[in-house]
Amino acid sequence: MKVGLYFGSFNPVHIGHLAIANYILEYSNLEQIWFVVSPQNPFKEKKSLLKDYHRFELLYRAIGDNDAFRVSDIEFKLSKPSYTIDTLTFISEKFPQHDFSLIMGSDNISSFHKWKNYEQILKHHSLYIYPRNNYKGSRFDKHEKVHFINNAPQIEISSSFIRSAIQEGKDIPFFMPTEAYKYMLEMNFYKK
């Protein structure tokens, strides 16, 4: 099965994450998308993150019973900070029946040459790139393993916006999947 891995902090998951995943699933040859909850991005500070299992639970509730989506905690078991090459190696050995690809925004492809062992990633895995505003191109644009998802909608919702809005006491239920939003409120996440 062709599986797209959508890595992220998902702090918290929002409708933009799911809309992008849905679009890529329908407009590519991927058959399933796994949301990989990252415990610590090497380029982000950890202090602003909810605990791993809370972000996993938010995502789990967000996707519900959609068989095309799956939430993975595989990086929770790996050494930190987690690097994509290590996760890909581990997940490929654990699930040899699947062909794993990466899903990322065009902002990440511009700095992809800074990733640990990026050459090995490109040798063994395809990249599916969704557009971001102000993308000016990268050295990987014409690579045979790099696939741009053309005409994908530009979704300008961010997790940081949601965190700020909650801190300000705003009620924004339509920016997150319903069950994830309910869980966030129940647990008083992101409130001052």
C-alpha positions in Angstrom: 0.0 0.0 0.0 1.2 3.5 -0.8 1.2 5.5 2.4 1.9 9.2 2.8 3.5 10.2 6.1 2.4 13.6 7.3 4.7 14.6 10.1 4.0 17.4 12.5 3.6 18.7 16.0 -0.2 19.1 15.5 -0.2 21.5 18.5 -3.2 21.4 18.0 -4.6 19.6 14.9 -6.9 21.9 12.9 -9.2 21.7 9.9 -6.3 22.8 7.6 -4.3 19.7 8.4 -7.2 17.4 7.5 -8.2 19.4 4.4 -4.6 19.2 3.1 -4.4 15.4 3.8 -7.8 14.9 2.2 -6.8 16.8 -0.9 -3.5 15.0 -1.3 -5.2 11.6 -0.9 -7.6 12.4 -3.6 -5.2 14.1 -6.0 -2.2 11.7 -5.8 -1.6 8.0 -6.0 -1.4 7.6 -2.2 -3.9 5.1 -0.7 -3.6 6.1 2.9 -2.2 8.9 5.0 -0.6 8.5 8.4 -0.3 11.5 10.7 3.0 11.1 12.6 2.9 13.0 15.8 6.4 14.4 16.4 7.5 14.5 20.0 10.1 17.1 19.3 11.0 18.8 16.0 14.8 19.6 16.0 14.0 23.1 14.8 11.3 24.0 17.4 11.4 24.6 21.1 9.7 21.9 23.1 8.3 24.1 25.8 5.3 25.2 23.8 4.2 21.7 23.0 1.3 19.8 24.7 2.3 16.4 26.0 2.8 13.9 23.3 -0.2 11.7 24.2 -2.5 14.8 24.3 -1.6 15.8 20.8 -2.0 12.1 19.7 -5.5 12.0 21.3 -6.5 15.3 19.6 -5.6 13.8 16.2 -7.2 10.4 17.0 -10.5 12.2 17.8 -10.1 14.5 14.8 -10.0 11.7 12.2 -12.6 9.5 13.9 -13.4 6.4 11.9 -12.0 7.5 8.6 -10.2 4.4 7.2 -8.0 6.5 4.9 -6.3 8.2 7.8 -4.3 6.8 10.7 -2.5 8.4 13.6 1.0 7.1 14.5 2.9 7.5 17.7 5.9 5.7 16.2 8.3 8.7 16.9 7.4 8.5 20.6 9.5 5.3 20.8 12.6 6.7 19.0 15.4 8.7 20.5 15.0 12.5 20.6 15.2 14.8 18.9 13.6 12.7 16.2 15.0 12.9 12.7 12.9 11.9 9.6 15.5 9.5 8.3 15.5 7.5 11.5 11.7 7.3 11.6 11.6 6.3 7.9 14.2 3.5 8.5 12.3 2.2 11.6 8.8 2.4 10.0 9.9 0.8 6.8 11.4 -2.2 8.7 8.3 -2.5 10.9 5.9 -2.3 8.0 7.7 -3.7 4.9 4.5 -4.3 3.1 4.0 -0.5 2.7 5.7 2.0 0.4 6.2 5.1 2.5 6.4 8.7 1.1 6.7 12.0 2.8 4.1 14.8 2.7 5.4 18.3 3.3 4.8 21.9 2.5 6.8 23.8 -0.1 8.4 25.8 2.8 10.1 22.6 3.9 11.4 21.5 0.5 13.4 24.8 0.3 15.4 23.7 3.4 15.4 20.0 2.7 19.1 19.9 2.0 19.7 20.7 5.7 17.8 17.6 6.8 19.9 14.7 8.2 20.7 12.2 5.4 18.4 13.9 2.9 20.0 12.1 0.1 19.0 8.7 1.6 15.5 9.9 2.0 15.3 10.9 -1.6 16.9 7.6 -2.7 14.2 5.4 -1.0 11.1 7.6 -0.7 9.0 10.0 -2.7 8.1 13.5 -1.5 4.6 15.0 -2.0 4.7 18.7 -1.8 1.7 21.0 -1.2 2.0 24.7 -2.0 2.7 27.5 0.5 2.5 31.2 -0.3 5.7 32.9 -1.5 7.3 29.7 -2.7 10.2 30.6 -5.0 11.4 27.2 -6.0 14.2 24.9 -4.7 17.0 22.7 -6.1 14.7 19.7 -5.7 11.8 20.9 -7.9 12.7 18.7 -10.9 13.8 15.7 -8.9 12.1 12.5 -10.1 11.0 11.6 -6.5 9.5 15.1 -5.8 5.8 15.5 -6.7 4.1 18.8 -6.4 0.4 18.7 -5.7 -0.9 21.3 -8.1 -3.9 23.5 -7.5 -4.1 22.5 -3.9 -6.0 25.0 -1.8 -4.0 27.5 0.2 -5.1 27.1 3.8 -4.0 29.9 6.1 -5.0 28.4 9.4 -2.2 27.8 11.9 -1.9 26.0 15.2 -0.3 29.1 16.7 -3.4 31.1 15.8 -5.6 28.6 17.6 -3.4 28.6 20.7 -3.5 32.4 20.8 -7.2 32.6 20.3 -7.8 30.1 23.1 -5.5 32.1 25.4 -7.6 35.2 24.5 -10.8 33.4 25.5 -12.2 33.2 22.0 -14.6 30.5 21.0 -13.5 29.1 17.6 -15.2 25.7 17.1 -15.1 25.8 13.3 -11.3 25.9 13.1 -10.8 22.4 14.5 -12.6 19.0 14.0 -15.5 18.9 16.5 -14.3 16.0 18.7 -10.8 17.4 18.9 -12.2 20.9 19.8 -14.4 19.3 22.6 -11.4 17.4 24.0 -9.2 20.6 24.0 -11.9 22.5 25.9 -12.5 19.6 28.4 -8.8 19.5 29.2 -8.4 23.3 29.3 -5.5 23.2 26.9 -3.8 26.4 25.9 -5.6 28.6 28.4 -3.7 31.0 30.5 
